[in-house]
Amino acid sequence: MKEEVHIVKSPEEMEALGASLAKRLQGKEVVCLKGNLGAGKTTFVRGLAEGLGIKEGYQVRSPTFTIVNEYPTQRGKLIHVDLYRVRDFDFSELVGEGVLAVEWKESSEGCDVVVEIEIIGENERKVTIRNVKDGTLYSS
């Protein structure tokens, strides 16, 4: 399992980090995001969307109340799931439909990549990206 750690100091840097990860994805991964409220999980997903080439006219928004948002991208779908209010949601039928970004998943089971975001200052975040399944993120 490989891991990388980044310190980001702005929402723009968080989005850039998400875009950077998106460029390394093959298009069917499950990316699980962990972190407290306000840590930047949705901001990271905005970056994923940009890196995947989100289609014009779409804007990534938190799916806290809708549970699932889907966005067309140049590389297939980005499916954004928020489990904050619904802990027992079965998203297994969404796996393989595109890049699946899941916020608030308690365990890493079923995840290809885990992104942990820790608040370390007013605008600073420590972001740890772990490749959980071999070959997903770091294959050339």
N, C-alpha and C positions, 0 to 999 in steps of 0.2 A: 504494500500500500504506500503510495507516494503522497506527500503533503507539501503544501506551500503556505507561507504566512506573509500577509501584506498589512501594512499600516496605511489606511486611507484617511485623508484629512478634509474631504468635502464630498457632497453628493455627486459632483461631477467625476471625482476619482472613483467613487463606488460604481457608477455607471460604466466607466471605462474598464474597470476590473471585470464587470459582468460581460461586457462586449468581448474582452480578451478571452474569457472562458468560452463564450459561445463559438468563437472561431476554432476552438479545439474539439468541439463536440461533433459527433457523427450525425446526429439528428434524431435519435430515438432514446436518449438518456433520460433518467429520472434524477433531477437535481433537487436535493432536499436542503432547505434553508432553515437554520436555527439561529435564534437570537431574541432578545427581549423586545418589547414594544418600542418602536422608534429607532431600532438599531440600524435599519436600512435594507431590510429584506426586499421590499417592493422596489426600492431604488436599484438594487442589484438586478432584479428581474427586468427592470426597464433597460438596463445595459445588455442583458441577455437578448432582449428583443431587438435592440439596435444591432448587435453583433450578428444576429440571425437574419437581419434585413427586414424588419417589420414593414408591412405594406403601408403606403401613404394613407393618411386619414385615421389610423388607429393609434390609440394612446393607452399605454399600460396603466391600469388602475388596480388598486388593492381589491381583491375579490372577497373581502371580509364578510360581506352580507350576501353576495351572490354565490359564494363558495368556489365556482369555477368560471374563469374567463378564458376564451380562446382567441388567439391572434394569428392571422395568416402572415407568414414570412416568406422570404425568397427561398428558404431552405425547408419549407414545410410548416407545420403548425407549432406554435408555442402555446402550451396549455398551462395556465397559472391557477393553482389550487391553494386555498387558504383554509387550514384546519383549526384555526383559533377557536371558533365557536362550535365546530363539529368534529369532535375527536374520533368518531367512529365511522368515518366516511371511507367506503371502499372505492378506491380510484384505480383498481387493477385493470378495468376494461379500458382505461385511458392510456395505459402503458403501451408504447410502440406506435402511438398515433402521431408522435412528434416529440419535441423536447417537452418534458413534463417538469415544471418547477413547482415544488410543494413546500409551502410555508407551514411551520408549526408541526411537522411530523415528529413524534416523540422518539421513535427509534430510527436507526439507520437501515433497518431491514427493507429491502427492495430498492434502495437508493444506489445509483451508480456513482454519484458525486455528492459529498456533503459540504455545504458552505456554512461555517459557523461564524457569526458576526458578534463581536463583543464590544460594548461601549467602553472606551478607555478615557474619553474626554468629551467636552462639549461637542466638538466636531470630529473627533478622532475615533476610528474604529479599527480593531484588530480583526482581520478576516483570514480565517484558516480554511483552505480548500483541500479536501481529502478525496483522493480517488479511491473509492471503496471497492470497485470491481476492477480487476486487472485488465489492462489493455484499453479501457474506455477513454481515458483522458490524455494519456501520455504516449500513445502509439503514434508513430510517424507515418 
